[in-house]
Amino acid sequence: MEGAQEQEDDSFTNVSLADDPEHISEAQDSREEKVHSTMMYTEMDAVEAENQAELEEKTRLINQVLELQHTLEDLSARVDAVKEDNLKLKSENQVLGQYIENLMSVSSVFHTTDTKSKRK
């Protein structure tokens, strides 16, 4: 039985596929497809990453614009409030100025003295 097994083992021959031109061509095509596929995925990843970066930049800019709009609204409201306060203060100053003028005209201390009439 051992002799029969030896004969069966000897009947197998190794065939190198490296020498087969069709196999070489198929292997090269397979490698090229893998490289091409990898390059496509890499390009797609790069495009996707670029799109993601653009989207993040747009989002950041939109948020910044919204923040600036709110700041502008707050500043405008503050300017309006300051204008109102300014008008009120001007009005109060006019009233106080007129009051002071009236007091000065009534008071003898603030009357102009005629120096010529005192000398006679």
C-alpha positions in Angstrom: 0.0 0.0 0.0 2.9 2.3 0.7 4.1 1.8 -2.8 0.7 2.7 -4.2 0.7 5.9 -2.2 4.1 6.9 -3.4 3.0 6.4 -7.0 0.0 8.6 -6.4 2.1 11.3 -4.8 4.5 11.2 -7.7 1.8 11.7 -10.2 1.2 15.3 -9.0 3.3 17.8 -10.7 3.8 21.4 -9.7 2.9 23.9 -12.4 4.2 27.4 -11.8 1.5 29.9 -12.6 4.2 32.6 -12.8 5.2 31.4 -16.2 1.6 31.4 -17.5 1.1 34.7 -19.5 -2.6 34.7 -19.0 -2.2 34.4 -15.2 0.4 37.2 -15.2 -1.9 39.4 -17.2 -4.9 38.7 -14.9 -2.7 39.3 -11.8 -1.5 42.6 -13.2 -5.1 43.6 -14.2 -6.2 42.7 -10.7 -3.5 44.8 -9.1 -4.2 47.7 -11.4 -7.9 47.5 -10.5 -7.1 47.5 -6.8 -4.8 50.5 -7.3 -7.3 52.3 -9.4 -10.1 51.4 -6.9 -7.9 52.6 -4.0 -7.1 55.8 -5.9 -10.8 56.4 -6.6 -11.6 55.9 -2.9 -8.8 58.1 -1.9 -10.0 60.8 -4.3 -13.5 60.4 -3.1 -12.3 60.6 0.5 -10.4 63.7 -0.3 -13.4 65.3 -2.1 -15.6 64.3 0.8 -13.1 65.7 3.3 -12.9 68.9 1.3 -16.7 69.1 1.2 -16.9 68.5 4.9 -14.3 71.2 5.5 -16.2 73.6 3.3 -19.5 72.8 5.1 -17.8 73.4 8.5 -16.4 76.7 7.2 -19.8 77.8 5.9 -21.4 76.8 9.2 -18.7 78.8 11.1 -19.2 81.8 8.9 -23.0 81.7 9.2 -22.7 81.5 13.0 -20.3 84.4 13.0 -22.6 86.5 10.8 -25.5 85.7 13.1 -23.5 86.7 16.1 -22.4 89.9 14.4 -26.1 90.7 13.5 -27.1 90.2 17.1 -24.3 92.4 18.3 -25.3 95.1 15.7 -28.9 94.9 16.9 -27.8 95.3 20.5 -25.6 98.2 19.6 -28.3 99.9 17.6 -30.7 99.5 20.6 -28.1 101.0 22.9 -27.5 103.9 20.5 -31.3 104.6 20.4 -31.4 104.5 24.2 -28.5 106.9 24.5 -30.1 109.3 21.9 -33.3 109.3 24.0 -31.3 110.0 27.2 -29.4 112.8 25.4 -32.6 114.4 24.3 -34.1 114.2 27.8 -30.9 115.7 29.3 -30.9 118.5 26.7 -34.5 119.4 27.6 -33.7 119.3 31.3 -30.6 121.5 30.7 -32.8 124.1 28.9 -35.3 124.1 31.7 -32.6 124.5 34.3 -30.9 127.2 32.2 -34.1 129.1 32.0 -34.7 128.7 35.7 -31.3 130.0 36.5 -31.8 133.0 34.2 -35.1 133.8 35.9 -33.5 133.5 39.4 -30.7 135.8 38.3 -33.1 138.4 36.9 -35.1 138.4 40.2 -32.1 138.5 42.5 -30.5 141.9 43.3 -27.1 140.3 43.6 -26.9 139.5 39.9 -28.3 142.9 38.7 -25.9 145.0 36.8 -25.0 148.1 38.8 -24.8 151.4 37.0 -21.5 152.9 38.3 -22.3 156.4 36.8 -25.5 156.8 38.7 -23.7 156.0 42.1 -21.1 158.6 41.5 -23.5 161.5 41.1 
